[in-house]
Amino acid sequence: MQDAFGFTRVAHGREGRPGARPADEIGYHAVRAGDNPGEHTILFGLEGESLSVNVRATSRDCYASGALAAAAFLIGKPAGLYSMRDVLGLS
């Protein structure tokens, strides 16, 4: 599947991959540190511009709620691959 910018694949990180990215690849990174329960910055960068979105969790309660909702969703479901889209009724 190709998006509006021509990207057809994603890649996490750059370790062991020197040089320019392939033209059809968009990259992402995840950094976790200390006891911070969740602070993420999503950065979209193109030549000459960037857009960032910041998400901050102040406790792990929101993650626990999601895990419990996912567990409840799975009760009685056949074995298979499900996503949070399924749990939230977005599929």
C-alpha positions as CSV (number, residue, x, y, z in Angstrom):
1,M,0.0,0.0,0.0
2,Q,1.4,3.4,-0.9
3,D,0.6,6.6,0.9
4,A,0.2,10.1,-0.5
5,F,4.0,10.8,-0.2
6,G,5.0,7.5,-2.0
7,F,6.0,5.5,1.1
8,T,5.3,1.8,0.9
9,R,7.2,0.5,4.0
10,V,8.2,1.5,7.5
11,A,11.4,0.9,9.4
12,H,12.2,1.2,13.1
13,G,15.5,2.8,13.9
14,R,18.7,3.2,12.0
15,E,21.1,0.9,13.7
16,G,23.3,-0.9,11.2
17,R,21.8,1.0,8.3
18,P,24.1,3.8,7.3
19,G,23.4,6.2,4.4
20,A,20.1,7.5,3.0
21,R,16.8,5.7,3.5
22,P,15.3,4.1,0.5
23,A,12.9,6.6,-1.2
24,D,9.8,4.5,-0.4
25,E,10.6,4.1,3.3
26,I,9.5,6.2,6.3
27,G,11.3,5.7,9.5
28,Y,10.3,5.9,13.2
29,H,12.0,5.7,16.5
30,A,10.9,4.9,20.0
31,V,12.9,6.1,23.1
32,R,12.1,5.1,26.6
33,A,14.0,6.3,29.7
34,G,13.8,6.0,33.5
35,D,10.5,5.6,35.2
36,N,8.5,7.8,32.9
37,P,5.2,5.8,32.3
38,G,4.7,7.2,28.8
39,E,5.9,10.2,27.0
40,H,6.1,10.1,23.2
41,T,6.8,12.6,20.5
42,I,5.8,11.7,17.0
43,L,7.8,13.7,14.5
44,F,7.0,13.9,10.8
45,G,9.7,15.6,8.9
46,L,10.0,16.6,5.3
47,E,12.5,18.8,3.6
48,G,12.0,22.3,5.0
49,E,9.2,21.5,7.5
50,S,8.2,19.2,10.4
51,L,5.1,18.4,12.4
52,S,5.3,16.9,15.9
53,V,2.6,15.5,18.2
54,N,3.3,15.0,21.9
55,V,1.5,12.4,24.0
56,R,2.1,12.2,27.8
57,A,0.7,9.7,30.3
58,T,1.1,10.7,34.0
59,S,0.4,7.1,35.3
60,R,0.2,3.6,34.0
61,D,-3.5,3.4,34.8
62,C,-4.5,4.2,31.2
63,Y,-2.4,1.3,29.9
64,A,-3.9,-1.0,32.4
65,S,-7.4,0.0,31.4
66,G,-6.5,-0.8,27.7
67,A,-5.1,-4.2,28.7
68,L,-8.2,-5.1,30.7
69,A,-10.5,-4.0,27.8
70,A,-8.4,-6.1,25.4
71,A,-8.6,-9.1,27.8
72,A,-12.4,-8.7,28.1
73,F,-12.7,-8.5,24.3
74,L,-10.9,-11.8,23.8
75,I,-13.3,-13.8,26.0
76,G,-15.0,-16.4,23.8
77,K,-13.1,-15.3,20.6
78,P,-11.4,-17.9,18.5
79,A,-7.6,-17.9,18.3
80,G,-6.4,-15.3,15.8
81,L,-4.7,-12.0,15.4
82,Y,-6.6,-9.0,16.8
83,S,-5.7,-5.4,17.2
84,M,-6.8,-2.5,19.4
85,R,-8.9,-1.4,16.4
86,D,-10.9,-4.6,17.0
87,V,-11.2,-4.0,20.7
88,L,-12.4,-0.4,20.2
89,G,-14.8,-1.4,17.4
90,L,-13.0,0.6,14.8
91,S,-12.5,-2.3,12.3
